[in-house]
Amino acid sequence: MNLPVPDVNKIYGALFDYKGRLMIRLDFEYDESLVDEVRSIRGRMWSVTNKCWYLPNTQDNRRRFGLSEFDKAPSLVNEGVIAQEYKLICETLLEKMRALIILKAYSRYTLKNYMN
């Protein structure tokens, strides 16, 4: 089966983690003929959020979009570390809010509503 080979000079392809799967992300200026060619590729997905196409990470797709077998996805920041830092910031802000509510002599019900 011969699939059309898009003009790779107009398309930027790179490996990305998309919804927990290693995929090939395609970015290009809107061109109806390119969109039609990408739509003909099996397993492709359009991301409304990122406004780009994602393709399955296969050898054919890598070759089609100029990616080497040795290309790897950019390493992602450890999300656990970010979550811990975020939690510490939130706890600090909540404690400051609690102190402010007590300082302003709001009722215990107000304190309860803000802290729960």
C-alpha positions, 0 to 999 in steps of 0.5 A: 500500500503506497500512502502519499508522502507529504512535503516534509519541508513544510512539516515539522515532525517530532516525538512527543508524549501524548496522553501517555503514548509516544507519538509523532507530533506534526506541526505545519501551516494550514494547507488543505492538501497537507491536511488531506494527506495527513488524514489519509494516514491510519491512526492519526489524531487531531489535538484541538488543545494543541492544534496539531496532528499526532501519528502513531510512532511507527517506522513508516511514519518516522521515515515519512517525516524524516525522523531517525530510529534513534530519535527520542522524545524529550524527557519530561519533567518529573511530575511528582516533584512539581506536584510536591512543590505545588502542594507546599505552595498551596499549603503555605498560602492556605495558612496565610489565609487562615491567619488573615481571617483570624486577624480580621476577627471573622467568625469561625463559620467563615474560617470553616468555609474558607478552609474546607 
